[in-house]
Amino acid sequence: LKVICPTAPVIPISLNLGFRMPAWFDIESLDNLEQETDIEGLKRSAVTVYDIIEGEIRSGIPSNKVMIGGFSQGAALALYCSLHYEKPLAACIALSTFFPETRLPDPNLLHNKDIPYFQAHGEMDNILPLQYGENTSKKLKSFLKQHEFRTYAMQHEASDKELQDVKDFIEKVVGH
């Protein structure tokens, strides 16, 4: 098992008065993320993820052995990439996140709808309230065949229980 954890580029963030910080796309406000996602920035970051996947494919790893995952913005990017990447993937893990597109794209135009998706969210998340996770889960369950959504007694963070569930999910996908 090989794990690649790319770091988001350092970009100006509108929410932070233009100060630069690691982020996959700009954030204008935390109040309305589902309507105000910097979709062009998200698409630029998706190219970075696709390039990483293509590098793994060139090194001999089939695309259907590649999982994409992330936390918060990284998870929004993982969802976007999984659903827009044209080659088959193994699975997607999305922790403490939201669906990055204002309108649900036509499911007929999306990819990797048959792979397993693991989504989790903190019940007391003070950055992305649980409603974001629930809305995302509802959207995804409307067209994904294997979508699992769990919540945990935590804020915008990871817990031992959540990480154990992620480990169990990965083991189920890779067959251990």
Accessible surface in RSA format (square Angstrom, percent):
REM  Atomic radii and reference values for relative SASA: ProtOr
REM  Chains: A
REM  Algorithm: Lee & Richards
REM  Probe-radius: 1.40
REM  Slices: 20
REM RES _ NUM      All-atoms   Total-Side   Main-Chain    Non-polar    All polar
REM                ABS   REL    ABS   REL    ABS   REL    ABS   REL    ABS   REL
RES LEU A   1   172.31  96.0  83.13  59.5  89.19 224.2  94.37  66.3  77.95 209.8
RES LYS A   2   129.20  63.0 100.43  61.6  28.77  68.5  71.05  64.0  58.15  61.9
RES VAL A   3   111.71  73.5  79.78  72.2  31.93  76.9  82.62  71.8  29.09  78.9
RES ILE A   4    73.83  42.0  48.78  36.3  25.05  60.4  52.02  37.5  21.81  59.2
RES CYS A   5   105.49  79.8  76.14  84.9  29.35  69.0  37.34  94.6  68.15  73.5
RES PRO A   6    59.58  43.4  34.55  31.5  25.03  91.0  43.98  36.3  15.60  97.0
RES THR A   7   112.52  80.0  87.02  88.2  25.51  60.8  60.31  81.0  52.21  78.9
RES ALA A   8    15.40  14.2   7.83  12.1   7.57  17.2   7.83  11.0   7.57  20.0
RES PRO A   9    66.31  48.3  54.90  50.0  11.41  41.5  66.31  54.7   0.00   0.0
RES VAL A  10    77.27  50.8  65.65  59.4  11.62  28.0  65.65  57.0  11.62  31.5
RES ILE A  11    42.94  24.4  42.85  31.9   0.09   0.2  42.94  30.9   0.00   0.0
RES PRO A  12    69.42  50.6  63.28  57.7   6.14  22.3  63.32  52.3   6.10  37.9
RES ILE A  13     0.70   0.4   0.70   0.5   0.00   0.0   0.70   0.5   0.00   0.0
RES SER A  14    57.28  48.4  38.24  51.0  19.05  43.9  21.75  46.3  35.53  49.8
RES LEU A  15    72.75  40.5  52.97  37.9  19.78  49.7  55.70  39.1  17.05  45.9
RES ASN A  16    58.48  40.3  51.67  49.9   6.81  16.4  15.21  36.6  43.27  41.8
RES LEU A  17   158.12  88.1 127.37  91.1  30.74  77.3 135.52  95.2  22.60  60.8
RES GLY A  18    37.04  45.7   0.00   N/A  37.04  45.7  23.58  64.7  13.46  30.2
RES PHE A  19   144.37  72.2 140.33  86.9   4.04  10.5 144.11  87.4   0.26   0.7
RES ARG A  20   152.76  64.1 125.32  63.9  27.44  65.3  52.44  71.7 100.32  60.8
RES MET A  21    69.74  36.1  67.51  44.7   2.23   5.3  66.95  56.9   2.79   3.7
RES PRO A  22    75.86  55.3  64.66  58.9  11.20  40.7  64.66  53.4  11.20  69.6
RES ALA A  23     3.39   3.1   1.00   1.5   2.39   5.4   3.39   4.8   0.00   0.0
RES TRP A  24    25.32  10.2  21.92  10.6   3.40   8.0   9.55   5.1  15.78  25.6
RES PHE A  25     2.22   1.1   1.69   1.0   0.53   1.4   2.22   1.3   0.00   0.0
RES ASP A  26    30.07  21.1  28.41  28.3   1.67   3.9  11.34  26.7  18.73  18.7
RES ILE A  27    25.37  14.4  23.70  17.7   1.67   4.0  25.37  18.3   0.00   0.0
RES GLU A  28   106.16  60.9  88.71  67.1  17.45  41.5  14.89  28.8  91.27  74.5
RES SER A  29    26.40  22.3  25.94  34.6   0.46   1.1  20.69  44.1   5.71   8.0
RES LEU A  30    60.10  33.5  52.59  37.6   7.51  18.9  52.59  36.9   7.51  20.2
RES ASP A  31   130.15  91.2 102.28 101.8  27.88  65.9  32.01  75.3  98.15  97.9
RES ASN A  32    59.08  40.7  58.39  56.4   0.69   1.7  10.32  24.8  48.76  47.1
RES LEU A  33     8.77   4.9   8.77   6.3   0.00   0.0   8.77   6.2   0.00   0.0
RES GLU A  34    21.26  12.2  21.18  16.0   0.08   0.2   2.11   4.1  19.14  15.6
RES GLN A  35    98.75  55.2  77.85  56.9  20.90  49.8  35.41  75.4  63.34  48.0
RES GLU A  36    69.14  39.7  55.25  41.8  13.89  33.1  26.38  51.0  42.76  34.9
RES THR A  37    20.38  14.5   1.75   1.8  18.63  44.4   3.73   5.0  16.65  25.2
RES ASP A  38    37.68  26.4  28.63  28.5   9.04  21.4  17.07  40.2  20.61  20.6
RES ILE A  39    53.92  30.7  52.21  38.9   1.71   4.1  52.21  37.6   1.71   4.6
RES GLU A  40    97.25  55.8  96.49  73.0   0.76   1.8  48.37  93.5  48.89  39.9
RES GLY A  41     3.85   4.7   0.00   N/A   3.85   4.7   2.96   8.1   0.89   2.0
RES LEU A  42     0.00   0.0   0.00   0.0   0.00   0.0   0.00   0.0   0.00   0.0
RES LYS A  43    91.11  44.4  88.28  54.2   2.84   6.8  44.35  39.9  46.76  49.8
RES ARG A  44   159.01  66.8 149.74  76.3   9.27  22.1  77.65 106.1  81.36  49.3
RES SER A  45     7.77   6.6   4.72   6.3   3.05   7.0   2.99   6.4   4.79   6.7
RES ALA A  46     1.72   1.6   1.72   2.6   0.00   0.0   1.72   2.4   0.00   0.0
RES VAL A  47    84.30  55.5  84.14  76.2   0.15   0.4  84.30  73.2   0.00   0.0
RES THR A  48    61.39  43.7  58.47  59.3   2.93   7.0  34.04  45.7  27.36  41.4
RES VAL A  49    15.18  10.0  15.18  13.7   0.00   0.0  15.18  13.2   0.00   0.0
RES TYR A  50    45.96  21.5  45.96  26.1   0.00   0.0  44.51  33.4   1.45   1.8
RES ASP A  51    87.44  61.2  81.02  80.6   6.42  15.2  26.82  63.1  60.62  60.5
RES ILE A  52    52.18  29.7  44.57  33.2   7.61  18.3  51.23  36.9   0.95   2.6
RES ILE A  53     4.17   2.4   3.62   2.7   0.55   1.3   4.17   3.0   0.00   0.0
RES GLU A  54    47.95  27.5  47.95  36.3   0.00   0.0  26.17  50.6  21.78  17.8
RES GLY A  55    23.97  29.6   0.00   N/A  23.97  29.6  17.43  47.8   6.54  14.6
RES GLU A  56    22.14  12.7  22.14  16.8   0.00   0.0   6.96  13.5  15.19  12.4
RES ILE A  57    46.17  26.3  37.03  27.6   9.15  22.0  37.03  26.7   9.15  24.8
RES ARG A  58   185.93  78.1 147.99  75.4  37.94  90.3  81.31 111.1 104.61  63.4
RES SER A  59    81.00  68.4  40.28  53.8  40.72  93.8  49.39 105.2  31.61  44.3
RES GLY A  60    60.72  74.9   0.00   N/A  60.72  74.9  35.30  96.9  25.42  56.9
RES ILE A  61    54.79  31.2  53.46  39.8   1.33   3.2  54.79  39.5   0.00   0.0
RES PRO A  62    72.15  52.6  62.60  57.1   9.55  34.7  71.87  59.3   0.28   1.7
RES SER A  63    12.57  10.6   8.44  11.3   4.13   9.5   1.01   2.2  11.56  16.2
RES ASN A  64    77.98  53.8  68.80  66.5   9.17  22.1  11.97  28.8  66.00  63.8
RES LYS A  65   146.12  71.3 120.27  73.8  25.85  61.5  64.82  58.3  81.31  86.6
RES VAL A  66    20.75  13.7  17.51  15.9   3.24   7.8  20.75  18.0   0.00   0.0
RES MET A  67    47.39  24.5  22.09  14.6  25.30  60.2  18.73  15.9  28.66  38.0
RES ILE A  68    14.86   8.5  11.41   8.5   3.45   8.3  14.86  10.7   0.00   0.0
RES GLY A  69    44.71  55.1   0.00   N/A  44.71  55.1  11.19  30.7  33.52  75.1
RES GLY A  70    20.92  25.8   0.00   N/A  20.92  25.8  18.36  50.4   2.56   5.7
RES PHE A  71    77.48  38.8  65.33  40.5  12.15  31.6  65.33  39.6  12.15  34.8
RES SER A  72    23.28  19.7  23.28  31.1   0.00   0.0   9.55  20.3  13.73  19.2
RES GLN A  73    22.76  12.7  22.36  16.3   0.40   1.0  18.62  39.6   4.14   3.1
RES GLY A  74    13.86  17.1   0.00   N/A  13.86  17.1   9.59  26.3   4.27   9.6
RES ALA A  75     0.00   0.0   0.00   0.0   0.00   0.0   0.00   0.0   0.00   0.0
RES ALA A  76     0.00   0.0   0.00   0.0   0.00   0.0   0.00   0.0   0.00   0.0
RES LEU A  77     4.45   2.5   4.45   3.2   0.00   0.0   4.45   3.1   0.00   0.0
RES ALA A  78     1.29   1.2   0.44   0.7   0.86   1.9   1.22   1.7   0.07   0.2
RES LEU A  79     1.05   0.6   1.05   0.8   0.00   0.0   1.05   0.7   0.00   0.0
RES TYR A  80    16.38   7.6  15.13   8.6   1.26   3.3   4.04   3.0  12.34  15.2
RES CYS A  81     0.00   0.0   0.00   0.0   0.00   0.0   0.00   0.0   0.00   0.0
RES SER A  82     0.00   0.0   0.00   0.0   0.00   0.0   0.00   0.0   0.00   0.0
RES LEU A  83     0.36   0.2   0.36   0.3   0.00   0.0   0.36   0.3   0.00   0.0
RES HIS A  84    52.06  28.5  38.84  27.0  13.21  33.8  32.09  33.1  19.97  23.2
RES TYR A  85    13.62   6.4  12.19   6.9   1.43   3.7  13.62  10.2   0.00   0.0
RES GLU A  86   140.12  80.4 115.45  87.3  24.67  58.7  31.26  60.5 108.86  88.9
RES LYS A  87    84.63  41.3  82.90  50.9   1.73   4.1  63.68  57.3  20.95  22.3
RES PRO A  88    83.64  61.0  79.15  72.2   4.49  16.3  83.16  68.7   0.49   3.0
RES LEU A  89     4.52   2.5   0.00   0.0   4.52  11.4   0.00   0.0   4.52  12.2
RES ALA A  90    16.05  14.8   6.92  10.7   9.13  20.8  11.79  16.6   4.26  11.3
RES ALA A  91     0.00   0.0   0.00   0.0   0.00   0.0   0.00   0.0   0.00   0.0
RES CYS A  92     0.32   0.2   0.13   0.1   0.19   0.5   0.00   0.0   0.32   0.3
RES ILE A  93    15.14   8.6  15.14  11.3   0.00   0.0  15.14  10.9   0.00   0.0
RES ALA A  94     1.05   1.0   1.05   1.6   0.00   0.0   1.05   1.5   0.00   0.0
RES LEU A  95    17.34   9.7  17.34  12.4   0.00   0.0  17.34  12.2   0.00   0.0
RES SER A  96     0.00   0.0   0.00   0.0   0.00   0.0   0.00   0.0   0.00   0.0
RES THR A  97     0.01   0.0   0.00   0.0   0.01   0.0   0.00   0.0   0.01   0.0
RES PHE A  98     4.08   2.0   4.08   2.5   0.00   0.0   4.08   2.5   0.00   0.0
RES PHE A  99     1.22   0.6   1.22   0.8   0.00   0.0   1.22   0.7   0.00   0.0
RES PRO A 100     1.10   0.8   0.31   0.3   0.79   2.9   0.31   0.3   0.79   4.9
RES GLU A 101    24.88  14.3  23.57  17.8   1.31   3.1   6.23  12.0  18.66  15.2
RES THR A 102    66.96  47.6  51.62  52.3  15.34  36.5  37.39  50.2  29.57  44.7
RES ARG A 103   198.89  83.5 187.53  95.6  11.36  27.1  72.44  99.0 126.45  76.6
RES LEU A 104    62.11  34.6  37.45  26.8  24.66  62.0  37.45  26.3  24.66  66.4
RES PRO A 105    27.81  20.3  16.38  14.9  11.43  41.5  27.78  22.9   0.03   0.2
RES ASP A 106    68.57  48.0  55.49  55.2  13.08  30.9  27.32  64.3  41.25  41.1
RES PRO A 107    43.80  31.9  43.80  39.9   0.00   0.0  43.80  36.2   0.00   0.0
RES ASN A 108   125.85  86.8 100.47  97.1  25.38  61.1  22.86  55.0 102.99  99.5
RES LEU A 109   131.80  73.4 114.33  81.8  17.47  43.9 119.26  83.8  12.54  33.8
RES LEU A 110     8.27   4.6   1.48   1.1   6.78  17.1   1.48   1.0   6.78  18.3
RES HIS A 111    62.94  34.4  58.56  40.7   4.38  11.2  39.47  40.7  23.46  27.3
RES ASN A 112    17.89  12.3   2.13   2.1  15.76  38.0   6.78  16.3  11.11  10.7
RES LYS A 113    54.40  26.5  51.18  31.4   3.22   7.7  28.97  26.1  25.43  27.1
RES ASP A 114    84.94  59.5  78.86  78.5   6.08  14.4  31.75  74.7  53.18  53.0
RES ILE A 115    18.84  10.7  16.85  12.6   1.98   4.8  18.84  13.6   0.00   0.0
RES PRO A 116    27.45  20.0  27.45  25.0   0.00   0.0  27.45  22.7   0.00   0.0
RES TYR A 117     2.47   1.2   1.57   0.9   0.91   2.4   1.57   1.2   0.91   1.1
RES PHE A 118     2.40   1.2   1.29   0.8   1.12   2.9   1.39   0.8   1.01   2.9
RES GLN A 119     1.45   0.8   1.45   1.1   0.00   0.0   1.43   3.0   0.02   0.0
RES ALA A 120     0.03   0.0   0.00   0.0   0.03   0.1   0.00   0.0   0.03   0.1
RES HIS A 121     0.04   0.0   0.04   0.0   0.00   0.0   0.00   0.0   0.04   0.0
RES GLY A 122     0.00   0.0   0.00   N/A   0.00   0.0   0.00   0.0   0.00   0.0
RES GLU A 123    81.20  46.6  61.61  46.6  19.60  46.7  17.27  33.4  63.93  52.2
RES MET A 124   107.69  55.8  92.48  61.2  15.21  36.2  62.39  53.0  45.30  60.0
RES ASP A 125     8.03   5.6   0.00   0.0   8.03  19.0   0.00   0.0   8.03   8.0
RES ASN A 126   102.08  70.4  68.56  66.3  33.52  80.7  34.60  83.3  67.47  65.2
RES ILE A 127    70.16  39.9  66.83  49.8   3.33   8.0  66.93  48.2   3.23   8.8
RES LEU A 128     3.48   1.9   3.48   2.5   0.00   0.0   3.48   2.4   0.00   0.0
RES PRO A 129    63.25  46.1  62.35  56.8   0.90   3.3  63.25  52.2   0.00   0.0
RES LEU A 130    40.25  22.4  36.59  26.2   3.66   9.2  36.59  25.7   3.66   9.8
RES GLN A 131   119.60  66.9 116.24  85.0   3.36   8.0  30.00  63.9  89.60  68.0
RES TYR A 132    23.77  11.1  23.77  13.5   0.00   0.0  18.25  13.7   5.52   6.8
RES GLY A 133     0.00   0.0   0.00   N/A   0.00   0.0   0.00   0.0   0.00   0.0
RES GLU A 134    85.48  49.1  79.90  60.4   5.58  13.3  26.72  51.7  58.75  48.0
RES ASN A 135    47.14  32.5  44.84  43.3   2.30   5.5   9.09  21.9  38.05  36.8
RES THR A 136     0.00   0.0   0.00   0.0   0.00   0.0   0.00   0.0   0.00   0.0
RES SER A 137     7.00   5.9   7.00   9.3   0.00   0.0   2.71   5.8   4.29   6.0
RES LYS A 138   163.50  79.8 154.09  94.5   9.41  22.4 102.96  92.7  60.53  64.5
RES LYS A 139    50.30  24.5  46.29  28.4   4.01   9.6  44.46  40.0   5.84   6.2
RES LEU A 140     0.28   0.2   0.28   0.2   0.00   0.0   0.28   0.2   0.00   0.0
RES LYS A 141   111.05  54.2  89.90  55.2  21.15  50.4  46.86  42.2  64.19  68.4
RES SER A 142    80.93  68.4  38.26  51.1  42.67  98.3  47.40 100.9  33.53  47.0
RES PHE A 143    29.30  14.7   8.69   5.4  20.61  53.6  19.14  11.6  10.16  29.1
RES LEU A 144    12.81   7.1   0.00   0.0  12.81  32.2   0.35   0.2  12.46  33.5
RES LYS A 145   160.06  78.1 123.59  75.8  36.48  86.9  86.17  77.6  73.89  78.7
RES GLN A 146    91.45  51.1  81.29  59.4  10.16  24.2  36.32  77.3  55.13  41.8
RES HIS A 147    24.17  13.2   1.16   0.8  23.01  58.9   1.76   1.8  22.41  26.1
RES GLU A 148    46.42  26.6  42.22  31.9   4.20  10.0  33.62  65.0  12.80  10.5
RES PHE A 149    44.62  22.3  21.14  13.1  23.48  61.1  21.14  12.8  23.48  67.2
RES ARG A 150    96.52  40.5  91.79  46.8   4.73  11.3  26.64  36.4  69.88  42.4
RES THR A 151    50.93  36.2  30.21  30.6  20.71  49.4  10.77  14.5  40.16  60.7
RES TYR A 152    16.36   7.6  11.66   6.6   4.71  12.2  16.36  12.3   0.00   0.0
RES ALA A 153    81.40  74.8  52.35  80.8  29.05  66.1  52.35  73.7  29.05  77.0
RES MET A 154     7.54   3.9   3.93   2.6   3.62   8.6   7.54   6.4   0.00   0.0
RES GLN A 155    87.13  48.7  87.13  63.7   0.00   0.0  11.47  24.4  75.66  57.4
RES HIS A 156    39.45  21.6  19.30  13.4  20.15  51.6  16.26  16.8  23.19  27.0
RES GLU A 157    82.07  47.1  76.26  57.7   5.80  13.8  29.14  56.4  52.92  43.2
RES ALA A 158    50.18  46.1  24.67  38.1  25.52  58.1  24.67  34.7  25.52  67.6
RES SER A 159    30.80  26.0  23.68  31.6   7.13  16.4  30.19  64.3   0.61   0.9
RES ASP A 160   129.53  90.7 118.09 117.5  11.44  27.0  39.97  94.1  89.56  89.3
RES LYS A 161   122.83  59.9 116.52  71.5   6.32  15.0  90.70  81.6  32.14  34.2
RES GLU A 162     0.00   0.0   0.00   0.0   0.00   0.0   0.00   0.0   0.00   0.0
RES LEU A 163    89.97  50.1  85.09  60.9   4.87  12.3  85.46  60.0   4.51  12.1
RES GLN A 164    81.57  45.6  77.74  56.8   3.83   9.1  34.02  72.4  47.55  36.1
RES ASP A 165     6.84   4.8   4.00   4.0   2.84   6.7   1.26   3.0   5.58   5.6
RES VAL A 166    17.40  11.4  17.40  15.7   0.00   0.0  17.40  15.1   0.00   0.0
RES LYS A 167   105.40  51.4 102.07  62.6   3.33   7.9  77.72  70.0  27.69  29.5
RES ASP A 168    67.70  47.4  61.75  61.5   5.96  14.1  28.48  67.0  39.23  39.1
RES PHE A 169     8.22   4.1   4.39   2.7   3.83  10.0   7.71   4.7   0.51   1.5
RES ILE A 170    40.66  23.1  40.66  30.3   0.00   0.0  40.66  29.3   0.00   0.0
RES GLU A 171    55.82  32.0  55.78  42.2   0.03   0.1  14.96  28.9  40.86  33.4
RES LYS A 172   143.41  70.0 117.53  72.1  25.88  61.6  86.25  77.6  57.16  60.9
RES VAL A 173    40.91  26.9  10.13   9.2  30.79  74.2  16.39  14.2  24.52  66.5
RES VAL A 174    63.51  41.8  31.19  28.2  32.31  77.9  38.30  33.3  25.21  68.4
RES GLY A 175    65.44  80.7   0.00   N/A  65.44  80.7  32.28  88.6  33.16  74.3
RES HIS A 176   168.78  92.2 112.21  78.0  56.57 144.7 110.49 113.9  58.29  67.8
END  Absolute sums over single chains surface
CHAIN  1 A     9284.7       7422.0       1862.7       5278.4       4006.3
END  Absolute sums over all chains
TOTAL          9284.7       7422.0       1862.7       5278.4       4006.3
